[in-house]
Amino acid sequence: MAQTIKRGGKGVRRSAAARGTARKVDKAKAQTGTALDAAMRWLPFTEEQLHRVFLILIFAALAGLVWIVASLAGVPALAQAQMAGVAANAGFEVRRVEVRGVEHMNELKVYERVLGERDRAMPLVDVAAVRSDLLGLSWVKDARVSRQLPDTLVVDIVEREPHAVLRKSDRLVLIDGTGAELEPISVAAAKGRLIVSGPGAAYQVPDLTRLLDAAPALKPQVTEAEWIGNRRWNLTFKTGQVLALPQGEKPSATALISFARLDGVNRLLGGKVAIFDMRAPERIYMRIPGRSQELAANAKERK
């Protein structure tokens, strides 16, 4: 009787190795399951809650994908337009513009920037863009734009305060306390205001204000301040007399305070001296017009 021998059958050794590998896999699976169970016990929520979190994340991702596709298709813009149309038909449309806080500037310039929103549905008014446009006006320090339903757009303006006049080569310009230019001004309108001049003087206005505040008795007497060589000030008083100050914030303040004390005792302002030069430390040089000619004439006579 013939015996059939199967080819490719496993030998004894191969079978034993396969059984050993299977036991290792089962053991690893058991260990992994035990580690996962231990980790789950340390978590502050149950396995069911964890599954819910994963489901929520999946749904959120799907919703985000749907929103992106809808945005690319223009669905949100269409819905916004429809909502704006409904609001306009219900009376929620810009019919009036109310401007508040304007005192010095031309109010018409504010209306020019805002009236473009007239007859626009309230939901379509971009108040941030309107505010940004208003901040481009030289007089506007800050602005707030709000909707007053059903039909009014309210604009609250915070103006810059006029502080001094900047003398340029061809005109006079009103500036605020930071040196920001507000608008051109006539000679007549500039009368009584502090005149600031010199290259780069506008940037030094805050420092000039602190300097003059150091001598409050003299401050009202100063009519002009000239920034010299981008390093120091010459002050002109109502009497036409000039005080040359040293460079540096502290030295110039010290010199101005010393001059204020000397004027309080000796009445320097209103006298014959045209220029008081305090650039040298601890010294003051006084220049009297025609004094050199007078001294020369006296010397001649003595000869």
VODREN-36934 format. One record per residue: x negated, y, z of N, C-alpha, C in turn. Coordinates in steps of 0.05 Angstrom, whole numbers, padded with zeros to 5 digits, always signed. Layout:
<sites>
XYZXYZXYZ...
</sites>
This chain:
<sites>
-00017-00024+00000+00000+00000+00000-00018+00025+00000-00012+00043-00019-00029+00067-00021-00022+00088+00000-00042+00102+00011-00038+00123+00032-00043+00150+00020-00024+00169+00025-00027+00196+00014-00042+00214+00034-00061+00228+00025-00077+00246+00042-00071+00274+00034-00062+00291+00052-00055+00320+00046-00081+00336+00045-00084+00351+00024-00107+00369+00022-00102+00396+00036-00122+00406+00046-00119+00433+00059-00108+00431+00087-00104+00408+00099-00094+00405+00126-00115+00415+00147-00105+00424+00170-00123+00435+00191-00137+00412+00205-00162+00416+00211-00177+00398+00227-00171+00402+00256-00183+00385+00272-00178+00386+00301-00189+00412+00313-00213+00418+00304-00226+00442+00315-00210+00467+00307-00201+00469+00282-00187+00492+00273-00160+00495+00288-00148+00473+00293-00122+00474+00308-00127+00484+00336-00148+00474+00348-00154+00483+00376-00160+00513+00377-00175+00522+00356-00182+00551+00355-00157+00568+00352-00139+00558+00335-00114+00573+00330-00098+00575+00356-00096+00553+00370-00081+00553+00395-00094+00572+00416-00121+00573+00416-00134+00592+00434-00129+00621+00427-00129+00626+00402-00123+00654+00393-00095+00662+00400-00076+00644+00397-00048+00650+00403-00045+00656+00433-00060+00640+00449-00058+00645+00478-00069+00673+00486-00091+00681+00472-00103+00707+00477-00083+00730+00469-00070+00726+00447-00051+00747+00437-00028+00749+00457-00018+00726+00466+00004+00727+00486-00005+00740+00511-00029+00734+00520-00039+00747+00544-00042+00777+00541-00053+00786+00518-00056+00815+00513-00029+00829+00512-00009+00815+00499+00018+00827+00499+00029+00830+00527+00024+00810+00543+00035+00811+00570+00022+00833+00586-00005+00836+00582-00019+00857+00596-00010+00885+00587-00006+00888+00560+00004+00914+00549+00031+00920+00560+00048+00900+00560+00075+00905+00571+00074+00913+00600+00056+00900+00615+00054+00907+00644+00044+00936+00647+00024+00944+00630+00013+00972+00632+00035+00992+00625+00051+00986+00604+00072+01004+00596+00093+01007+00618+00099+00984+00630+00119+00984+00652+00109+01001+00675+00082+00998+00681+00071+01014+00703+00071+01044+00697+00065+01050+00671+00065+01079+00664+00093+01090+00665+00113+01075+00656+00141+01084+00658+00150+01089+00686+00139+01072+00705+00147+01076+00733+00136+01102+00744+00114+01111+00733+00102+01137+00743+00116+01161+00730+00129+01158+00708+00142+01181+00694+00166+01190+00710+00172+01217+00709+00195+01227+00724+00222+01223+00711+00224+01206+00690+00249+01200+00678+00249+01170+00669+00273+01161+00664+00277+01132+00658+00271+01128+00628+00270+01102+00621+00265+01095+00593+00288+01104+00575+00312+01103+00586+00336+01112+00570+00334+01142+00565+00325+01157+00585+00322+01186+00581+00300+01192+00561+00279+01177+00562+00257+01180+00542+00267+01176+00514+00284+01155+00510+00296+01150+00484+00313+01174+00475+00328+01185+00493+00344+01209+00486+00327+01232+00478+00304+01237+00492+00286+01259+00484+00276+01255+00456+00268+01230+00450+00258+01224+00423+00280+01229+00402+00305+01222+00408+00327+01226+00390+00331+01256+00385+00330+01272+00407+00334+01301+00405+00312+01313+00387+00287+01304+00391+00265+01314+00375+00269+01307+00345+00278+01284+00340+00283+01276+00312+00305+01293+00300+00328+01296+00315+00350+01313+00304+00340+01342+00300+00324+01353+00319+00314+01380+00316+00297+01383+00291+00280+01363+00286+00263+01364+00262+00281+01363+00237+00301+01346+00237+00319+01345+00214+00334+01372+00210+00343+01384+00233+00357+01410+00231+00338+01431+00220+00313+01431+00229+00294+01450+00218+00289+01447+00188+00288+01422+00180+00284+01416+00151+00308+01426+00135+00332+01421+00146+00357+01430+00133+00357+01461+00130+00348+01474+00152+00348+01504+00152+00328+01514+00131+00305+01501+00129+00285+01510+00110+00296+01507+00081+00309+01484+00076+00320+01480+00050+00342+01500+00044+00359+01506+00064+00381+01526+00061+00369+01554+00056+00347+01560+00070+00335+01587+00067+00324+01590+00039+00311+01568+00029+00301+01569+00002+00323+01572-00019+00346+01562-00012+00369+01564-00030+00384+01590-00027+00377+01607-00007+00390+01633-00003+00416+01632+00012+00421+01610+00026+00446+01607+00040+00448+01627+00064+00427+01631+00081+00430+01650+00103+00435+01679+00093+00421+01687+00072+00424+01714+00061+00453+01718+00051+00464+01697+00038+00491+01698+00029+00511+01700+00052+00506+01685+00073+00523+01686+00097+00522+01713+00110+00497+01725+00111+00494+01751+00123+00509+01773+00107+00507+01770+00081+00521+01789+00064+00552+01787+00067+00561+01763+00070+00590+01759+00074+00598+01770+00101+00582+01766+00122+00588+01777+00148+00588+01807+00148+00568+01819+00133+00567+01848+00132+00592+01859+00118+00601+01845+00097+00625+01854+00082+00649+01853+00100+00652+01832+00116+00674+01830+00135+00673+01853+00155+00648+01859+00166+00645+01880+00186+00653+01907+00174+00644+01912+00149+00650+01938+00136+00680+01941+00132+00693+01920+00124+00722+01921+00120+00737+01926+00146+00724+01917+00168+00737+01921+00194+00730+01948+00206+00715+01965+00192+00709+01992+00202+00681+01994+00215+00666+01972+00216+00639+01973+00227+00619+01980+00206+00619+02006+00199+00603+02017+00178+00593+02044+00186+00568+02051+00178+00556+02077+00187+00571+02100+00173+00585+02115+00189+00599+02139+00179+00587+02165+00190+00575+02163+00214+00564+02187+00227+00536+02181+00237+00519+02202+00237+00492+02200+00248+00490+02222+00269+00483+02214+00294+00481+02233+00316+00451+02234+00324+00440+02259+00323+00412+02263+00330+00410+02278+00357+00393+02268+00375+00390+02280+00401+00360+02285+00406+00355+02305+00423+00328+02310+00433+00311+02329+00416+00323+02339+00394+00308+02357+00376+00309+02386+00387+00286+02398+00392+00285+02425+00402+00268+02444+00385+00244+02434+00377+00226+02451+00362+00225+02445+00332+00227+02420+00325+00224+02412+00297+00250+02418+00281+00247+02416+00255+00270+02420+00237+00287+02394+00238+00311+02396+00248+00329+02373+00251+00336+02361+00224+00336+02376+00203+00343+02366+00177+00324+02344+00168+00298+02345+00177+00279+02325+00169+00286+02298+00181+00299+02298+00204+00308+02273+00216+00331+02262+00200+00350+02279+00193+00373+02270+00178+00365+02259+00151+00344+02271+00139+00334+02262+00113+00325+02233+00114+00313+02226+00137+00303+02198+00140+00325+02178+00147+00347+02188+00158+00368+02170+00168+00392+02168+00150+00398+02189+00136+00423+02190+00121+00425+02169+00099+00402+02156+00092+00403+02134+00073+00418+02110+00084+00424+02110+00110+00439+02088+00122+00469+02093+00121+00478+02116+00111+00506+02122+00110+00520+02102+00092+00545+02095+00100+00562+02076+00086+00551+02047+00085+00531+02042+00102+00520+02015+00104+00533+02000+00127+00539+01975+00122+00551+01958+00144+00532+01957+00168+00543+01959+00191+00527+01960+00216+00507+01936+00218+00516+01911+00212+00497+01889+00214+00473+01891+00196+00475+01907+00174+00453+01909+00155+00434+01932+00161+00439+01948+00182+00422+01970+00189+00397+01959+00204+00374+01963+00193+00349+01955+00205+00339+01977+00223+00346+01977+00248+00339+01999+00266+00309+02001+00270+00295+01979+00269+00266+01980+00273+00253+01994+00249+00263+01989+00225+00251+02003+00201+00258+02033+00202+00282+02040+00210+00289+02068+00212+00271+02082+00233+00266+02070+00256+00249+02081+00276+00220+02085+00265+00210+02065+00251+00183+02067+00240+00181+02090+00220+00202+02094+00205+00203+02116+00186+00202+02143+00201+00217+02145+00222+00218+02170+00238+00191+02176+00251+00177+02156+00259+00151+02160+00272+00130+02172+00252+00137+02172+00227+00119+02184+00207+00121+02214+00206+00141+02226+00220+00144+02255+00221+00124+02266+00242+00111+02288+00235+00090+02299+00251+00099+02307+00279+00124+02316+00282+00134+02325+00308+00143+02302+00326+00147+02279+00315+00159+02257+00330+00138+02241+00345+00140+02242+00371+00122+02226+00388+00133+02198+00392+00159+02196+00395+00172+02170+00397+00201+02173+00388+00214+02151+00382+00242+02152+00372+00256+02126+00380+00282+02129+00385+00299+02105+00391+00323+02107+00373+00329+02085+00359+00352+02084+00341+00370+02062+00351+00396+02069+00355+00415+02049+00365+00442+02052+00351+00457+02030+00351+00484+02029+00339+00504+02036+00361+00522+02054+00355+00544+02060+00372+00570+02053+00357+00579+02029+00363+00602+02018+00349+00627+02035+00353+00643+02038+00333+00643+02022+00308+00627+02035+00285+00622+02061+00285+00612+02074+00260+00591+02095+00264+00577+02095+00286+00557+02117+00291+00529+02106+00296+00510+02118+00283+00482+02112+00287+00470+02135+00304+00459+02128+00327+00448+02148+00346+00418+02148+00345+00406+02172+00342+00377+02174+00340+00368+02193+00363+00352+02182+00381+00341+02197+00403+00311+02203+00397+00305+02228+00396+00278+02237+00388+00263+02247+00413+00237+02238+00416+00219+02250+00436+00198+02266+00420+00200+02293+00423+00183+02310+00408+00155+02313+00421+00135+02319+00404+00109+02328+00414+00111+02356+00424+00097+02363+00445+00097+02390+00456+00076+02407+00444+00083+02431+00433+00063+02449+00422+00044+02458+00444+00018+02458+00438-00001+02463+00459-00020+02487+00452-00029+02487+00427-00048+02507+00418-00046+02511+00388-00063+02528+00377-00063+02533+00348-00091+02527+00338-00093+02511+00318-00119+02504+00306-00124+02523+00282-00146+02537+00283-00153+02555+00261-00170+02539+00240-00158+02537+00217-00173+02525+00194-00183+02546+00176-00197+02538+00155-00209+02558+00137-00188+02574+00122-00165+02561+00117-00144+02575+00100-00117+02579+00114-00114+02569+00139-00088+02572+00152-00090+02566+00182-00069+02572+00196-00066+02565+00224-00046+02542+00226-00052+02523+00244-00035+02499+00247-00029+02495+00277-00004+02491+00283+00004+02485+00310-00003+02456+00317-00015+02452+00340-00023+02425+00349-00012+02419+00377-00011+02393+00383-00002+02386+00410-00027+02381+00428-00022+02371+00452-00044+02368+00472-00064+02347+00464-00058+02330+00445-00078+02310+00436-00093+02319+00411-00085+02343+00400-00098+02353+00376-00083+02345+00351-00061+02331+00353-00045+02323+00330-00032+02347+00317-00035+02350+00291-00023+02373+00277+00007+02370+00274+00021+02392+00280+00050+02392+00279+00061+02406+00254+00053+02431+00250+00062+02445+00226+00046+02471+00223+00044+02482+00199+00031+02508+00196+00046+02530+00211+00032+02550+00219+00044+02572+00235+00033+02599+00225+00049+02619+00227+00040+02646+00218+00024+02659+00240+00010+02680+00232-00007+02695+00251+00011+02708+00273+00034+02717+00265+00052+02730+00284+00063+02709+00304+00069+02685+00294+00080+02664+00312+00058+02653+00330+00033+02655+00321+00010+02645+00337+00002+02664+00360+00013+02688+00359+00005+02707+00379+00013+02698+00407-00006+02700+00426-00001+02691+00453-00008+02662+00458-00015+02647+00437-00023+02619+00441-00054+02617+00440-00064+02596+00453-00093+02591+00452-00101+02583+00424-00122+02596+00413-00132+02590+00387-00157+02572+00390-00157+02550+00376-00180+02531+00377-00192+02531+00349-00219+02532+00348-00232+02533+00322-00258+02517+00323-00270+02513+00299-00295+02499+00298-00291+02471+00286-00311+02460+00271-00308+02433+00260-00305+02412+00282-00284+02396+00279-00279+02375+00299-00266+02384+00324-00258+02409+00325-00246+02420+00350-00221+02406+00359-00204+02398+00339-00179+02386+00346-00182+02361+00363-00204+02346+00357-00209+02321+00373-00217+02326+00401-00226+02351+00407-00236+02358+00433-00215+02372+00450-00191+02375+00441-00170+02390+00455-00165+02378+00483-00162+02351+00486-00158+02341+00513-00180+02348+00533-00206+02348+00523-00228+02355+00540-00227+02385+00547-00219+02401+00527-00217+02430+00532-00196+02436+00553-00174+02422+00552-00153+02426+00572-00163+02420+00600-00178+02398+00603-00189+02391+00629-00209+02412+00638-00225+02423+00619-00244+02444+00626-00231+02469+00636-00210+02478+00623-00196+02502+00631-00181+02498+00657-00172+02474+00662-00158+02468+00687-00177+02470+00711-00203+02467+00706-00222+02469+00728-00224+02497+00739-00216+02517+00723-00216+02545+00733-00189+02558+00728-00169+02551+00743-00141+02561+00738-00139+02591+00738-00156+02605+00752-00154+02635+00752-00162+02646+00725-00180+02633+00712-00190+02644+00686-00173+02633+00662-00160+02611+00666-00146+02598+00644-00127+02617+00629-00111+02633+00642-00093+02651+00627-00107+02673+00612-00133+02678+00619-00148+02699+00606-00161+02690+00580-00162+02664+00576-00176+02653+00552-00157+02654+00528-00166+02667+00507-00149+02669+00483-00159+02651+00460-00185+02645+00461-00196+02628+00439-00219+02611+00450-00220+02587+00439-00242+02569+00445-00254+02559+00419-00280+02563+00416-00294+02554+00391-00313+02532+00398-00310+02509+00384-00326+02486+00388-00352+02490+00371-00375+02492+00384-00400+02499+00371-00418+02475+00367-00426+02470+00342-00445+02449+00337-00437+02421+00346-00411+02417+00349-00400+02391+00358-00412+02383+00385-00417+02403+00402-00429+02396+00428-00420+02413+00452-00411+02438+00447-00405+02456+00469-00384+02476+00460-00374+02492+00481-00353+02512+00476-00363+02541+00480-00352+02559+00464-00353+02588+00469-00324+02597+00475-00320+02609+00498-00293+02618+00505-00292+02649+00501-00269+02658+00489-00265+02686+00485-00241+02694+00503-00245+02716+00518-00224+02725+00537-00207+02747+00524-00186+02755+00537-00168+02776+00527-00183+02802+00524-00204+02806+00539-00220+02831+00537-00238+02831+00513-00240+02808+00498-00257+02806+00475-00285+02796+00483-00291+02793+00508-00316+02783+00517-00318+02753+00513-00343+02743+00509-00348+02715+00503-00365+02702+00524-00358+02678+00532-00373+02662+00551-00384+02638+00537-00411+02635+00535-00423+02612+00523-00429+02591+00544-00417+02568+00542-00420+02547+00562-00440+02526+00552-00452+02512+00571-00471+02491+00564-00456+02466+00553-00471+02448+00541-00459+02423+00532-00456+02403+00554-00437+02385+00551-00432+02365+00571-00408+02372+00588-00391+02353+00594-00366+02358+00608-00371+02369+00636-00388+02357+00651-00393+02366+00679-00408+02392+00680-00430+02396+00664-00444+02422+00665-00426+02445+00656-00410+02441+00636-00393+02463+00627-00372+02470+00648-00360+02450+00661-00341+02455+00682-00354+02470+00706-00378+02461+00713-00392+02474+00735-00398+02504+00728-00407+02509+00703-00413+02536+00695-00388+02553+00695-00366+02542+00685-00341+02558+00685-00331+02565+00713-00333+02546+00731-00326+02552+00759-00344+02573+00771-00369+02572+00765-00388+02592+00776-00382+02619+00764-00375+02620+00738-00368+02646+00726-00342+02657+00739-00323+02640+00745-00298+02649+00758-00304+02661+00785-00322+02649+00800-00330+02661+00826-00344+02687+00823-00362+02689+00804-00376+02715+00799-00356+02737+00790-00338+02729+00774-00318+02749+00765-00300+02758+00788-00294+02739+00806-00278+02747+00829-00291+02766+00847-00318+02765+00848-00333+02783+00866-00342+02809+00852-00351+02806+00827-00364+02829+00813-00347+02840+00790-00324+02829+00784-00307+02838+00763-00322+02840+00736-00331+02817+00727-00346+02816+00702-00329+02821+00678-00305+02811+00678-00287+02815+00655-00276+02844+00655-00277+02856+00632-00269+02884+00629-00292+02903+00631-00316+02893+00636-00339+02911+00639-00353+02915+00612-00379+02924+00613-00394+02930+00589-00406+02906+00575-00409+02884+00590-00422+02860+00578-00404+02848+00557-00416+02842+00533-00401+02830+00511-00403+02800+00512-00427+02789+00519-00431+02760+00519-00444+02752+00545-00432+02731+00557-00443+02719+00581-00454+02692+00572-00480+02688+00574-00492+02663+00565-00501+02646+00589-00487+02624+00593-00493+02606+00616-00503+02579+00606-00516+02578+00583-00526+02553+00573-00550+02543+00589-00566+02561+00600-00588+02553+00617-00579+02547+00645-00588+02525+00657-00579+02517+00684-00586+02539+00704-00567+02544+00722-00571+02563+00745-00578+02591+00736-00572+02598+00711-00578+02625+00701-00554+02636+00685-00552+02662+00684-00532+02675+00667-00545+02699+00654-00544+02700+00628-00555+02722+00612-00531+02739+00602-00534+02765+00605-00513+02783+00598-00523+02802+00575-00507+02803+00554-00515+02820+00531-00495+02843+00529-00507+02867+00530-00491+02891+00528-00495+02904+00500-00475+02909+00485-00478+02921+00458-00493+02948+00460-00514+02951+00443-00529+02976+00442-00549+02979+00464-00550+02959+00482-00568+02962+00505-00598+02962+00496-00605+02946+00476-00633+02945+00467-00641+02972+00454-00623+02984+00439-00629+03010+00427-00632+03031+00448-00615+03029+00469-00617+03049+00491-00643+03047+00506-00652+03022+00511-00677+03018+00525-00700+03028+00508-00699+03023+00481-00720+03032+00464-00722+03063+00463-00699+03076+00463-00698+03105+00462-00710+03117+00488-00703+03104+00511-00714+03113+00537-00744+03110+00538-00754+03088+00527-00783+03083+00527-00797+03104+00510-00784+03112+00488-00796+03133+00471-00798+03159+00485-00778+03166+00500-00777+03191+00514-00798+03192+00536-00804+03169+00549-00823+03169+00570-00852+03172+00559-00855+03165+00533-00881+03169+00521-00885+03198+00515
</sites>
